[in-house]
Amino acid sequence: MIEPDHPVLSIGKQCTLLSLSRSSFYYTPKGETEINLVLMRRIDEQFLVTLPLGANPV
């Protein structure tokens, strides 16, 4: 999408043409922490166990 080594268009100009902020171009997302992954897994497990308790019968 954006070519950092473009001979004519700077990164800033390319971002403007794509309606993208330059900070979004440079942003690299961080991965999830180990504790967060453990907590999300426990929440998912609990949800699957207690799912029938919150469902309304049809």
mmCIF file of the N, C-alpha and C atoms, coordinates in Angstrom:
data_MODEL
# 
_entry.id   MODEL 
# 
loop_
_atom_site.group_PDB 
_atom_site.id 
_atom_site.type_symbol 
_atom_site.label_atom_id 
_atom_site.label_alt_id 
_atom_site.label_comp_id 
_atom_site.label_asym_id 
_atom_site.label_entity_id 
_atom_site.label_seq_id 
_atom_site.pdbx_PDB_ins_code 
_atom_site.Cartn_x 
_atom_site.Cartn_y 
_atom_site.Cartn_z 
_atom_site.occupancy 
_atom_site.B_iso_or_equiv 
_atom_site.pdbx_formal_charge 
_atom_site.auth_seq_id 
_atom_site.auth_comp_id 
_atom_site.auth_asym_id 
_atom_site.auth_atom_id 
_atom_site.pdbx_PDB_model_num 
ATOM 1   N N  . MET A 1 1  ? 0.829   -1.175  0.000  1.00 0.00 ? 1  MET A N  1 
ATOM 2   C CA . MET A 1 1  ? 0.000   0.000   0.000  1.00 0.00 ? 1  MET A CA 1 
ATOM 3   C C  . MET A 1 1  ? 0.882   1.251   0.000  1.00 0.00 ? 1  MET A C  1 
ATOM 4   N N  . ILE A 1 2  ? 1.632   1.455   1.053  1.00 0.00 ? 2  ILE A N  1 
ATOM 5   C CA . ILE A 1 2  ? 2.541   2.601   1.117  1.00 0.00 ? 2  ILE A CA 1 
ATOM 6   C C  . ILE A 1 2  ? 3.945   2.103   0.841  1.00 0.00 ? 2  ILE A C  1 
ATOM 7   N N  . GLU A 1 3  ? 4.626   2.774   -0.050 1.00 0.00 ? 3  GLU A N  1 
ATOM 8   C CA . GLU A 1 3  ? 5.992   2.406   -0.401 1.00 0.00 ? 3  GLU A CA 1 
ATOM 9   C C  . GLU A 1 3  ? 6.955   3.395   0.246  1.00 0.00 ? 3  GLU A C  1 
ATOM 10  N N  . PRO A 1 4  ? 7.648   2.979   1.296  1.00 0.00 ? 4  PRO A N  1 
ATOM 11  C CA . PRO A 1 4  ? 8.573   3.889   1.966  1.00 0.00 ? 4  PRO A CA 1 
ATOM 12  C C  . PRO A 1 4  ? 9.690   4.407   1.063  1.00 0.00 ? 4  PRO A C  1 
ATOM 13  N N  . ASP A 1 5  ? 10.078  3.646   0.066  1.00 0.00 ? 5  ASP A N  1 
ATOM 14  C CA . ASP A 1 5  ? 11.183  4.037   -0.807 1.00 0.00 ? 5  ASP A CA 1 
ATOM 15  C C  . ASP A 1 5  ? 10.708  4.620   -2.138 1.00 0.00 ? 5  ASP A C  1 
ATOM 16  N N  . HIS A 1 6  ? 9.488   5.119   -2.171 1.00 0.00 ? 6  HIS A N  1 
ATOM 17  C CA . HIS A 1 6  ? 8.962   5.675   -3.428 1.00 0.00 ? 6  HIS A CA 1 
ATOM 18  C C  . HIS A 1 6  ? 9.823   6.864   -3.850 1.00 0.00 ? 6  HIS A C  1 
ATOM 19  N N  . PRO A 1 7  ? 10.221  6.927   -5.125 1.00 0.00 ? 7  PRO A N  1 
ATOM 20  C CA . PRO A 1 7  ? 11.145  7.978   -5.566 1.00 0.00 ? 7  PRO A CA 1 
ATOM 21  C C  . PRO A 1 7  ? 10.523  9.379   -5.603 1.00 0.00 ? 7  PRO A C  1 
ATOM 22  N N  . VAL A 1 8  ? 9.203   9.484   -5.721 1.00 0.00 ? 8  VAL A N  1 
ATOM 23  C CA . VAL A 1 8  ? 8.582   10.800  -5.872 1.00 0.00 ? 8  VAL A CA 1 
ATOM 24  C C  . VAL A 1 8  ? 7.735   11.182  -4.657 1.00 0.00 ? 8  VAL A C  1 
ATOM 25  N N  . LEU A 1 9  ? 6.901   10.251  -4.187 1.00 0.00 ? 9  LEU A N  1 
ATOM 26  C CA . LEU A 1 9  ? 5.974   10.559  -3.101 1.00 0.00 ? 9  LEU A CA 1 
ATOM 27  C C  . LEU A 1 9  ? 6.576   10.208  -1.743 1.00 0.00 ? 9  LEU A C  1 
ATOM 28  N N  . SER A 1 10 ? 6.579   11.180  -0.849 1.00 0.00 ? 10 SER A N  1 
ATOM 29  C CA . SER A 1 10 ? 7.060   10.924  0.506  1.00 0.00 ? 10 SER A CA 1 
ATOM 30  C C  . SER A 1 10 ? 6.027   10.078  1.248  1.00 0.00 ? 10 SER A C  1 
ATOM 31  N N  . ILE A 1 11 ? 6.436   9.523   2.374  1.00 0.00 ? 11 ILE A N  1 
ATOM 32  C CA . ILE A 1 11 ? 5.514   8.739   3.191  1.00 0.00 ? 11 ILE A CA 1 
ATOM 33  C C  . ILE A 1 11 ? 4.351   9.605   3.639  1.00 0.00 ? 11 ILE A C  1 
ATOM 34  N N  . GLY A 1 12 ? 4.645   10.838  4.031  1.00 0.00 ? 12 GLY A N  1 
ATOM 35  C CA . GLY A 1 12 ? 3.591   11.754  4.456  1.00 0.00 ? 12 GLY A CA 1 
ATOM 36  C C  . GLY A 1 12 ? 2.569   12.010  3.361  1.00 0.00 ? 12 GLY A C  1 
ATOM 37  N N  . LYS A 1 13 ? 3.026   12.211  2.134  1.00 0.00 ? 13 LYS A N  1 
ATOM 38  C CA . LYS A 1 13 ? 2.116   12.463  1.013  1.00 0.00 ? 13 LYS A CA 1 
ATOM 39  C C  . LYS A 1 13 ? 1.288   11.226  0.697  1.00 0.00 ? 13 LYS A C  1 
ATOM 40  N N  . GLN A 1 14 ? 1.913   10.062  0.734  1.00 0.00 ? 14 GLN A N  1 
ATOM 41  C CA . GLN A 1 14 ? 1.181   8.822   0.488  1.00 0.00 ? 14 GLN A CA 1 
ATOM 42  C C  . GLN A 1 14 ? 0.101   8.607   1.546  1.00 0.00 ? 14 GLN A C  1 
ATOM 43  N N  . CYS A 1 15 ? 0.435   8.888   2.801  1.00 0.00 ? 15 CYS A N  1 
ATOM 44  C CA . CYS A 1 15 ? -0.551  8.760   3.876  1.00 0.00 ? 15 CYS A CA 1 
ATOM 45  C C  . CYS A 1 15 ? -1.704  9.730   3.662  1.00 0.00 ? 15 CYS A C  1 
ATOM 46  N N  . THR A 1 16 ? -1.404  10.956  3.248  1.00 0.00 ? 16 THR A N  1 
ATOM 47  C CA . THR A 1 16 ? -2.449  11.941  2.984  1.00 0.00 ? 16 THR A CA 1 
ATOM 48  C C  . THR A 1 16 ? -3.365  11.473  1.862  1.00 0.00 ? 16 THR A C  1 
ATOM 49  N N  . LEU A 1 17 ? -2.793  10.931  0.797  1.00 0.00 ? 17 LEU A N  1 
ATOM 50  C CA . LEU A 1 17 ? -3.596  10.448  -0.327 1.00 0.00 ? 17 LEU A CA 1 
ATOM 51  C C  . LEU A 1 17 ? -4.508  9.292   0.076  1.00 0.00 ? 17 LEU A C  1 
ATOM 52  N N  . LEU A 1 18 ? -4.079  8.511   1.066  1.00 0.00 ? 18 LEU A N  1 
ATOM 53  C CA . LEU A 1 18 ? -4.876  7.375   1.535  1.00 0.00 ? 18 LEU A CA 1 
ATOM 54  C C  . LEU A 1 18 ? -5.748  7.725   2.736  1.00 0.00 ? 18 LEU A C  1 
ATOM 55  N N  . SER A 1 19 ? -5.744  9.001   3.144  1.00 0.00 ? 19 SER A N  1 
ATOM 56  C CA . SER A 1 19 ? -6.487  9.454   4.333  1.00 0.00 ? 19 SER A CA 1 
ATOM 57  C C  . SER A 1 19 ? -6.076  8.653   5.571  1.00 0.00 ? 19 SER A C  1 
ATOM 58  N N  . LEU A 1 20 ? -4.777  8.470   5.720  1.00 0.00 ? 20 LEU A N  1 
ATOM 59  C CA . LEU A 1 20 ? -4.219  7.717   6.826  1.00 0.00 ? 20 LEU A CA 1 
ATOM 60  C C  . LEU A 1 20 ? -3.230  8.616   7.562  1.00 0.00 ? 20 LEU A C  1 
ATOM 61  N N  . SER A 1 21 ? -3.317  8.647   8.879  1.00 0.00 ? 21 SER A N  1 
ATOM 62  C CA . SER A 1 21 ? -2.358  9.463   9.615  1.00 0.00 ? 21 SER A CA 1 
ATOM 63  C C  . SER A 1 21 ? -0.992  8.784   9.584  1.00 0.00 ? 21 SER A C  1 
ATOM 64  N N  . ARG A 1 22 ? 0.059   9.588   9.600  1.00 0.00 ? 22 ARG A N  1 
ATOM 65  C CA . ARG A 1 22 ? 1.408   9.013   9.570  1.00 0.00 ? 22 ARG A CA 1 
ATOM 66  C C  . ARG A 1 22 ? 1.667   8.161   10.799 1.00 0.00 ? 22 ARG A C  1 
ATOM 67  N N  . SER A 1 23 ? 1.116   8.543   11.953 1.00 0.00 ? 23 SER A N  1 
ATOM 68  C CA . SER A 1 23 ? 1.330   7.748   13.159 1.00 0.00 ? 23 SER A CA 1 
ATOM 69  C C  . SER A 1 23 ? 0.722   6.356   13.001 1.00 0.00 ? 23 SER A C  1 
ATOM 70  N N  . SER A 1 24 ? -0.391  6.231   12.277 1.00 0.00 ? 24 SER A N  1 
ATOM 71  C CA . SER A 1 24 ? -0.985  4.916   12.022 1.00 0.00 ? 24 SER A CA 1 
ATOM 72  C C  . SER A 1 24 ? -0.065  4.067   11.156 1.00 0.00 ? 24 SER A C  1 
ATOM 73  N N  . PHE A 1 25 ? 0.636   4.708   10.238 1.00 0.00 ? 25 PHE A N  1 
ATOM 74  C CA . PHE A 1 25 ? 1.577   3.976   9.388  1.00 0.00 ? 25 PHE A CA 1 
ATOM 75  C C  . PHE A 1 25 ? 2.734   3.415   10.206 1.00 0.00 ? 25 PHE A C  1 
ATOM 76  N N  . TYR A 1 26 ? 3.242   4.197   11.145 1.00 0.00 ? 26 TYR A N  1 
ATOM 77  C CA . TYR A 1 26 ? 4.396   3.778   11.931 1.00 0.00 ? 26 TYR A CA 1 
ATOM 78  C C  . TYR A 1 26 ? 4.035   2.902   13.123 1.00 0.00 ? 26 TYR A C  1 
ATOM 79  N N  . TYR A 1 27 ? 2.751   2.843   13.485 1.00 0.00 ? 27 TYR A N  1 
ATOM 80  C CA . TYR A 1 27 ? 2.310   2.102   14.667 1.00 0.00 ? 27 TYR A CA 1 
ATOM 81  C C  . TYR A 1 27 ? 2.512   0.607   14.478 1.00 0.00 ? 27 TYR A C  1 
ATOM 82  N N  . THR A 1 28 ? 3.129   -0.034  15.465 1.00 0.00 ? 28 THR A N  1 
ATOM 83  C CA . THR A 1 28 ? 3.241   -1.490  15.472 1.00 0.00 ? 28 THR A CA 1 
ATOM 84  C C  . THR A 1 28 ? 2.541   -1.995  16.731 1.00 0.00 ? 28 THR A C  1 
ATOM 85  N N  . PRO A 1 29 ? 1.488   -2.789  16.572 1.00 0.00 ? 29 PRO A N  1 
ATOM 86  C CA . PRO A 1 29 ? 0.733   -3.245  17.739 1.00 0.00 ? 29 PRO A CA 1 
ATOM 87  C C  . PRO A 1 29 ? 1.560   -4.171  18.620 1.00 0.00 ? 29 PRO A C  1 
ATOM 88  N N  . LYS A 1 30 ? 1.310   -4.097  19.904 1.00 0.00 ? 30 LYS A N  1 
ATOM 89  C CA . LYS A 1 30 ? 1.976   -4.973  20.858 1.00 0.00 ? 30 LYS A CA 1 
ATOM 90  C C  . LYS A 1 30 ? 1.145   -6.239  20.996 1.00 0.00 ? 30 LYS A C  1 
ATOM 91  N N  . GLY A 1 31 ? 1.808   -7.327  21.253 1.00 0.00 ? 31 GLY A N  1 
ATOM 92  C CA . GLY A 1 31 ? 1.102   -8.586  21.467 1.00 0.00 ? 31 GLY A CA 1 
ATOM 93  C C  . GLY A 1 31 ? 0.448   -8.613  22.838 1.00 0.00 ? 31 GLY A C  1 
ATOM 94  N N  . GLU A 1 32 ? -0.408  -9.587  23.049 1.00 0.00 ? 32 GLU A N  1 
ATOM 95  C CA . GLU A 1 32 ? -1.055  -9.740  24.350 1.00 0.00 ? 32 GLU A CA 1 
ATOM 96  C C  . GLU A 1 32 ? -0.051  -10.274 25.372 1.00 0.00 ? 32 GLU A C  1 
ATOM 97  N N  . THR A 1 33 ? -0.213  -9.844  26.617 1.00 0.00 ? 33 THR A N  1 
ATOM 98  C CA . THR A 1 33 ? 0.648   -10.358 27.680 1.00 0.00 ? 33 THR A CA 1 
ATOM 99  C C  . THR A 1 33 ? 0.202   -11.769 28.043 1.00 0.00 ? 33 THR A C  1 
ATOM 100 N N  . GLU A 1 34 ? 1.085   -12.520 28.650 1.00 0.00 ? 34 GLU A N  1 
ATOM 101 C CA . GLU A 1 34 ? 0.771   -13.898 29.035 1.00 0.00 ? 34 GLU A CA 1 
ATOM 102 C C  . GLU A 1 34 ? -0.384  -13.936 30.033 1.00 0.00 ? 34 GLU A C  1 
ATOM 103 N N  . ILE A 1 35 ? -0.379  -13.027 30.998 1.00 0.00 ? 35 ILE A N  1 
ATOM 104 C CA . ILE A 1 35 ? -1.452  -13.025 32.001 1.00 0.00 ? 35 ILE A CA 1 
ATOM 105 C C  . ILE A 1 35 ? -2.795  -12.687 31.351 1.00 0.00 ? 35 ILE A C  1 
ATOM 106 N N  . ASN A 1 36 ? -2.788  -11.791 30.370 1.00 0.00 ? 36 ASN A N  1 
ATOM 107 C CA . ASN A 1 36 ? -4.028  -11.443 29.688 1.00 0.00 ? 36 ASN A CA 1 
ATOM 108 C C  . ASN A 1 36 ? -4.560  -12.642 28.900 1.00 0.00 ? 36 ASN A C  1 
ATOM 109 N N  . LEU A 1 37 ? -3.684  -13.392 28.246 1.00 0.00 ? 37 LEU A N  1 
ATOM 110 C CA . LEU A 1 37 ? -4.108  -14.584 27.523 1.00 0.00 ? 37 LEU A CA 1 
ATOM 111 C C  . LEU A 1 37 ? -4.709  -15.623 28.467 1.00 0.00 ? 37 LEU A C  1 
ATOM 112 N N  . VAL A 1 38 ? -4.098  -15.792 29.645 1.00 0.00 ? 38 VAL A N  1 
ATOM 113 C CA . VAL A 1 38 ? -4.619  -16.738 30.632 1.00 0.00 ? 38 VAL A CA 1 
ATOM 114 C C  . VAL A 1 38 ? -6.005  -16.299 31.100 1.00 0.00 ? 38 VAL A C  1 
ATOM 115 N N  . LEU A 1 39 ? -6.150  -15.006 31.395 1.00 0.00 ? 39 LEU A N  1 
ATOM 116 C CA . LEU A 1 39 ? -7.445  -14.501 31.857 1.00 0.00 ? 39 LEU A CA 1 
ATOM 117 C C  . LEU A 1 39 ? -8.520  -14.642 30.784 1.00 0.00 ? 39 LEU A C  1 
ATOM 118 N N  . MET A 1 40 ? -8.192  -14.332 29.541 1.00 0.00 ? 40 MET A N  1 
ATOM 119 C CA . MET A 1 40 ? -9.179  -14.463 28.468 1.00 0.00 ? 40 MET A CA 1 
ATOM 120 C C  . MET A 1 40 ? -9.595  -15.918 28.289 1.00 0.00 ? 40 MET A C  1 
ATOM 121 N N  . ARG A 1 41 ? -8.644  -16.845 28.416 1.00 0.00 ? 41 ARG A N  1 
ATOM 122 C CA . ARG A 1 41 ? -8.970  -18.262 28.294 1.00 0.00 ? 41 ARG A CA 1 
ATOM 123 C C  . ARG A 1 41 ? -9.902  -18.694 29.421 1.00 0.00 ? 41 ARG A C  1 
ATOM 124 N N  . ARG A 1 42 ? -9.643  -18.233 30.649 1.00 0.00 ? 42 ARG A N  1 
ATOM 125 C CA . ARG A 1 42 ? -10.498 -18.599 31.785 1.00 0.00 ? 42 ARG A CA 1 
ATOM 126 C C  . ARG A 1 42 ? -11.899 -18.021 31.628 1.00 0.00 ? 42 ARG A C  1 
ATOM 127 N N  . ILE A 1 43 ? -11.994 -16.803 31.123 1.00 0.00 ? 43 ILE A N  1 
ATOM 128 C CA . ILE A 1 43 ? -13.310 -16.199 30.877 1.00 0.00 ? 43 ILE A CA 1 
ATOM 129 C C  . ILE A 1 43 ? -14.066 -17.004 29.825 1.00 0.00 ? 43 ILE A C  1 
ATOM 130 N N  . ASP A 1 44 ? -13.382 -17.393 28.763 1.00 0.00 ? 44 ASP A N  1 
ATOM 131 C CA . ASP A 1 44 ? -14.024 -18.199 27.716 1.00 0.00 ? 44 ASP A CA 1 
ATOM 132 C C  . ASP A 1 44 ? -14.504 -19.537 28.269 1.00 0.00 ? 44 ASP A C  1 
ATOM 133 N N  . GLU A 1 45 ? -13.671 -20.200 29.075 1.00 0.00 ? 45 GLU A N  1 
ATOM 134 C CA . GLU A 1 45 ? -14.055 -21.483 29.655 1.00 0.00 ? 45 GLU A CA 1 
ATOM 135 C C  . GLU A 1 45 ? -15.275 -21.330 30.558 1.00 0.00 ? 45 GLU A C  1 
ATOM 136 N N  . GLN A 1 46 ? -15.285 -20.291 31.380 1.00 0.00 ? 46 GLN A N  1 
ATOM 137 C CA . GLN A 1 46 ? -16.415 -20.056 32.281 1.00 0.00 ? 46 GLN A CA 1 
ATOM 138 C C  . GLN A 1 46 ? -17.673 -19.747 31.486 1.00 0.00 ? 46 GLN A C  1 
ATOM 139 N N  . PHE A 1 47 ? -17.537 -18.988 30.433 1.00 0.00 ? 47 PHE A N  1 
ATOM 140 C CA . PHE A 1 47 ? -18.690 -18.645 29.597 1.00 0.00 ? 47 PHE A CA 1 
ATOM 141 C C  . PHE A 1 47 ? -19.295 -19.908 28.985 1.00 0.00 ? 47 PHE A C  1 
ATOM 142 N N  . LEU A 1 48 ? -18.443 -20.813 28.499 1.00 0.00 ? 48 LEU A N  1 
ATOM 143 C CA . LEU A 1 48 ? -18.951 -22.036 27.896 1.00 0.00 ? 48 LEU A CA 1 
ATOM 144 C C  . LEU A 1 48 ? -19.619 -22.952 28.911 1.00 0.00 ? 48 LEU A C  1 
ATOM 145 N N  . VAL A 1 49 ? -19.151 -22.928 30.163 1.00 0.00 ? 49 VAL A N  1 
ATOM 146 C CA . VAL A 1 49 ? -19.757 -23.751 31.210 1.00 0.00 ? 49 VAL A CA 1 
ATOM 147 C C  . VAL A 1 49 ? -21.118 -23.194 31.618 1.00 0.00 ? 49 VAL A C  1 
ATOM 148 N N  . THR A 1 50 ? -21.216 -21.900 31.774 1.00 0.00 ? 50 THR A N  1 
ATOM 149 C CA . THR A 1 50 ? -22.444 -21.280 32.282 1.00 0.00 ? 50 THR A CA 1 
ATOM 150 C C  . THR A 1 50 ? -23.352 -20.758 31.179 1.00 0.00 ? 50 THR A C  1 
ATOM 151 N N  . LEU A 1 51 ? -23.045 -21.014 29.940 1.00 0.00 ? 51 LEU A N  1 
ATOM 152 C CA . LEU A 1 51 ? -23.880 -20.546 28.833 1.00 0.00 ? 51 LEU A CA 1 
ATOM 153 C C  . LEU A 1 51 ? -25.326 -20.983 28.952 1.00 0.00 ? 51 LEU A C  1 
ATOM 154 N N  . PRO A 1 52 ? -25.604 -22.257 29.278 1.00 0.00 ? 52 PRO A N  1 
ATOM 155 C CA . PRO A 1 52 ? -27.019 -22.665 29.355 1.00 0.00 ? 52 PRO A CA 1 
ATOM 156 C C  . PRO A 1 52 ? -27.792 -21.963 30.479 1.00 0.00 ? 52 PRO A C  1 
ATOM 157 N N  . LEU A 1 53 ? -27.119 -21.473 31.493 1.00 0.00 ? 53 LEU A N  1 
ATOM 158 C CA . LEU A 1 53 ? -27.821 -20.830 32.606 1.00 0.00 ? 53 LEU A CA 1 
ATOM 159 C C  . LEU A 1 53 ? -28.446 -19.495 32.205 1.00 0.00 ? 53 LEU A C  1 
ATOM 160 N N  . GLY A 1 54 ? -27.877 -18.814 31.228 1.00 0.00 ? 54 GLY A N  1 
ATOM 161 C CA . GLY A 1 54 ? -28.389 -17.512 30.855 1.00 0.00 ? 54 GLY A CA 1 
ATOM 162 C C  . GLY A 1 54 ? -29.275 -17.530 29.626 1.00 0.00 ? 54 GLY A C  1 
ATOM 163 N N  . ALA A 1 55 ? -29.430 -18.692 29.021 1.00 0.00 ? 55 ALA A N  1 
ATOM 164 C CA . ALA A 1 55 ? -30.217 -18.762 27.788 1.00 0.00 ? 55 ALA A CA 1 
ATOM 165 C C  . ALA A 1 55 ? -31.698 -18.897 28.103 1.00 0.00 ? 55 ALA A C  1 
ATOM 166 N N  . ASN A 1 56 ? -32.512 -18.168 27.374 1.00 0.00 ? 56 ASN A N  1 
ATOM 167 C CA . ASN A 1 56 ? -33.963 -18.290 27.519 1.00 0.00 ? 56 ASN A CA 1 
ATOM 168 C C  . ASN A 1 56 ? -34.453 -19.466 26.689 1.00 0.00 ? 56 ASN A C  1 
ATOM 169 N N  . PRO A 1 57 ? -35.326 -20.286 27.256 1.00 0.00 ? 57 PRO A N  1 
ATOM 170 C CA . PRO A 1 57 ? -35.844 -21.399 26.457 1.00 0.00 ? 57 PRO A CA 1 
ATOM 171 C C  . PRO A 1 57 ? -36.730 -20.887 25.335 1.00 0.00 ? 57 PRO A C  1 
ATOM 172 N N  . VAL A 1 58 ? -36.665 -21.559 24.219 1.00 0.00 ? 58 VAL A N  1 
ATOM 173 C CA . VAL A 1 58 ? -37.439 -21.131 23.049 1.00 0.00 ? 58 VAL A CA 1 
ATOM 174 C C  . VAL A 1 58 ? -38.752 -21.856 22.983 1.00 0.00 ? 58 VAL A C  1 
# 
